[in-house]
Amino acid sequence: MKNPIAEYLDWRRTKFDVGCMFARLIASRPASFGQAVEVLPSNSNGRQLAQALDGRVSALIADPEVVAAALLMPQLESLEELAKALLALNDLPNWSLSYRALNHPDAGELVAVAINRLIPAQQGAMIPSEALVLGPFNPFPPTRYAEQ
């Protein structure tokens, strides 16, 4: 069995229906493009996982060598665990969540959640950077569905 980082990079290189060609190019040599790929220890407590995620993201933002990051959480086994952690981010500084109702022809009524983290820009300004969440959860659209 491969390690989670090797599995992620192999998946990004070979799956053509998820994300974009840019992501596949970065996955070919993440360090060359300034992408950090790490496994984040997960915890079933949503608030603790949100704090761990926030701490790691803050450290990556502060690293001048990092321009993008993929944080893997292979221990998460349910959409409920993921949702608890992501919703808890809204209570932390620099994070914001927004919601939009969706009506899927097959799945029915769904909610899309946009997750943003303010990051420093030029001259001290803070700008939002959207987090992209992928996972092996059936309600996710094909472009965000990640196989296990």
Contacts in CASP RR format, 6 or more apart in sequence:
PFRMAT RR
TARGET T0000
AUTHOR 0000-0000-0000
METHOD contacts of the structure
MODEL  1
MKNPIAEYLDWRRTKFDVGCMFARLIASRPASFGQAVEVLPSNSNGRQLA
QALDGRVSALIADPEVVAAALLMPQLESLEELAKALLALNDLPNWSLSYR
ALNHPDAGELVAVAINRLIPAQQGAMIPSEALVLGPFNPFPPTRYAEQ
2 10 0 8 1.000
3 39 0 8 1.000
4 39 0 8 1.000
4 72 0 8 1.000
4 74 0 8 1.000
5 37 0 8 1.000
5 38 0 8 1.000
5 39 0 8 1.000
5 72 0 8 1.000
8 27 0 8 1.000
8 37 0 8 1.000
8 70 0 8 1.000
8 72 0 8 1.000
9 27 0 8 1.000
9 30 0 8 1.000
9 37 0 8 1.000
11 18 0 8 1.000
11 146 0 8 1.000
11 147 0 8 1.000
12 18 0 8 1.000
12 23 0 8 1.000
12 24 0 8 1.000
12 26 0 8 1.000
12 27 0 8 1.000
13 24 0 8 1.000
13 27 0 8 1.000
13 28 0 8 1.000
15 147 0 8 1.000
16 24 0 8 1.000
17 142 0 8 1.000
17 143 0 8 1.000
18 134 0 8 1.000
18 142 0 8 1.000
18 143 0 8 1.000
18 144 0 8 1.000
18 145 0 8 1.000
18 146 0 8 1.000
19 143 0 8 1.000
25 33 0 8 1.000
26 33 0 8 1.000
26 35 0 8 1.000
26 68 0 8 1.000
30 36 0 8 1.000
30 37 0 8 1.000
30 70 0 8 1.000
33 67 0 8 1.000
33 68 0 8 1.000
34 65 0 8 1.000
34 66 0 8 1.000
34 67 0 8 1.000
34 68 0 8 1.000
35 66 0 8 1.000
35 67 0 8 1.000
35 68 0 8 1.000
35 69 0 8 1.000
35 70 0 8 1.000
36 60 0 8 1.000
36 63 0 8 1.000
36 66 0 8 1.000
36 68 0 8 1.000
36 69 0 8 1.000
36 70 0 8 1.000
37 69 0 8 1.000
37 70 0 8 1.000
37 72 0 8 1.000
38 56 0 8 1.000
38 69 0 8 1.000
38 70 0 8 1.000
38 71 0 8 1.000
38 72 0 8 1.000
39 71 0 8 1.000
39 72 0 8 1.000
39 73 0 8 1.000
39 74 0 8 1.000
40 52 0 8 1.000
40 53 0 8 1.000
40 56 0 8 1.000
40 71 0 8 1.000
40 72 0 8 1.000
40 73 0 8 1.000
41 52 0 8 1.000
41 75 0 8 1.000
42 49 0 8 1.000
42 52 0 8 1.000
42 73 0 8 1.000
42 74 0 8 1.000
42 75 0 8 1.000
42 76 0 8 1.000
42 81 0 8 1.000
42 85 0 8 1.000
43 49 0 8 1.000
43 52 0 8 1.000
44 81 0 8 1.000
45 84 0 8 1.000
46 81 0 8 1.000
46 84 0 8 1.000
46 85 0 8 1.000
46 87 0 8 1.000
46 88 0 8 1.000
47 84 0 8 1.000
47 85 0 8 1.000
47 88 0 8 1.000
47 91 0 8 1.000
49 73 0 8 1.000
49 81 0 8 1.000
49 84 0 8 1.000
49 85 0 8 1.000
49 88 0 8 1.000
50 85 0 8 1.000
50 86 0 8 1.000
50 88 0 8 1.000
50 89 0 8 1.000
50 91 0 8 1.000
50 92 0 8 1.000
51 88 0 8 1.000
51 92 0 8 1.000
53 71 0 8 1.000
53 85 0 8 1.000
53 89 0 8 1.000
54 89 0 8 1.000
54 92 0 8 1.000
54 94 0 8 1.000
54 95 0 8 1.000
56 71 0 8 1.000
57 69 0 8 1.000
57 71 0 8 1.000
57 117 0 8 1.000
60 66 0 8 1.000
60 69 0 8 1.000
61 117 0 8 1.000
61 119 0 8 1.000
61 120 0 8 1.000
73 82 0 8 1.000
76 82 0 8 1.000
76 85 0 8 1.000
78 137 0 8 1.000
79 137 0 8 1.000
79 139 0 8 1.000
82 133 0 8 1.000
82 135 0 8 1.000
82 137 0 8 1.000
86 97 0 8 1.000
86 113 0 8 1.000
86 115 0 8 1.000
86 133 0 8 1.000
87 97 0 8 1.000
89 95 0 8 1.000
89 97 0 8 1.000
89 115 0 8 1.000
90 96 0 8 1.000
90 97 0 8 1.000
94 117 0 8 1.000
94 118 0 8 1.000
94 126 0 8 1.000
95 115 0 8 1.000
95 116 0 8 1.000
95 117 0 8 1.000
95 118 0 8 1.000
96 115 0 8 1.000
96 116 0 8 1.000
96 118 0 8 1.000
96 128 0 8 1.000
97 113 0 8 1.000
97 114 0 8 1.000
97 115 0 8 1.000
97 116 0 8 1.000
98 113 0 8 1.000
98 114 0 8 1.000
98 116 0 8 1.000
99 111 0 8 1.000
99 112 0 8 1.000
99 113 0 8 1.000
99 114 0 8 1.000
100 111 0 8 1.000
100 112 0 8 1.000
100 114 0 8 1.000
101 109 0 8 1.000
101 110 0 8 1.000
101 111 0 8 1.000
101 112 0 8 1.000
102 109 0 8 1.000
102 110 0 8 1.000
102 111 0 8 1.000
102 112 0 8 1.000
103 109 0 8 1.000
103 110 0 8 1.000
104 110 0 8 1.000
107 138 0 8 1.000
107 139 0 8 1.000
110 139 0 8 1.000
114 130 0 8 1.000
115 130 0 8 1.000
115 131 0 8 1.000
115 133 0 8 1.000
116 128 0 8 1.000
116 129 0 8 1.000
116 130 0 8 1.000
116 131 0 8 1.000
117 128 0 8 1.000
117 129 0 8 1.000
117 131 0 8 1.000
118 126 0 8 1.000
118 127 0 8 1.000
118 128 0 8 1.000
118 129 0 8 1.000
119 126 0 8 1.000
119 127 0 8 1.000
119 128 0 8 1.000
119 129 0 8 1.000
120 126 0 8 1.000
121 127 0 8 1.000
132 144 0 8 1.000
133 144 0 8 1.000
134 140 0 8 1.000
134 144 0 8 1.000
134 145 0 8 1.000
134 146 0 8 1.000
135 144 0 8 1.000
135 145 0 8 1.000
135 146 0 8 1.000
136 145 0 8 1.000
136 146 0 8 1.000
136 147 0 8 1.000
136 148 0 8 1.000
137 145 0 8 1.000
138 145 0 8 1.000
140 146 0 8 1.000
END
